[in-house]
């Protein structure tokens, strides 16, 4: 991997693996030098999020209802074996996509 250096005379060099130095343009030197160095910019701090659930029981019921209607349509198209399977998949998909809604739909087992 070639390394790029700058001499005190204002020339820019690329050092090859063999130890040989080749003079390069300032643009090539700067382009390769920037790609090697790590620049750390200040990251914008995000405000502290509330620990409470942003989903109410009504919202979770609505999400589940929408998912059930989608999966029942897929059941009619033949994607699921029976209605019970389509319903179980709906609960699972909602719980996976919205984990905070899981407390509103406890596991029946």
Number of C-alpha atoms within 10 A of each C-alpha: 7 14 14 20 16 14 8 6 6 8 13 21 21 21 16 13 10 7 9 10 16 11 14 15 11 13 10 13 19 14 10 14 14 10 9 11 8 8 8 6 6 6 6 6 6 6 6 6 6 7 6 7 9 10 14 12 13 10 12 20 16 12 16 21 15 13 19 21 14 13 21 20 14 13 18 12 9 10 12 17 10 12 14 12 13 22 19 12 16 22 19 16 15 22 19 12 10 13 12 17 22 16 11 14 16 10 9 4 3
